[in-house]
């Protein structure tokens, strides 16, 4: 049985809240291995192919399969760059060995579910996630942080973007 601790899984989407979470957790978890995970939704390019634009009075979309595949490729490459940026930020913030990975997921599966699955597969020691606020007095958590907190197989570090509006 492998008893070596797993990495700290960082949910990284490139937002200021995610950056703040990486920086804050880097101070708390200095030296630990980290995995920055960016989730992207595979197949969205194909949704554009099937989009019934005539229903809203627009001409039919002229998107073919090659274009749909190109949309997915561009999304995947963007997600990988984001994950690698998150890994570099984690390293610069005090984490030890870092890696970034883009995880493709079905558009119908919640991002939180995907993050929790990756945490289980990688035997994550903890998870880090940024908290987004959408305006003054916003008390409800976004679905992703809320669901990660509720269902994670490990401790969760939640950091609020210090530039976000404070609760009223």
Buried (B, 14 or more C-beta within 10 A) or exposed (E): EEEEEBBBBBBBBBEEBBBBBBBBBBEBBEEBBBBBBBBBBBBEBBEEBEBEEEEEEEEEBEBEEEBBEEBBEEBBEBBBBBBBBBBBBBBEBBBBEBBBBBBBBEEEEBBBBBBBBBBBEBBBBBBBBBBBBEEEEBEEBBEBBBBBBEEBEBEBBBBBBEEBEEEE
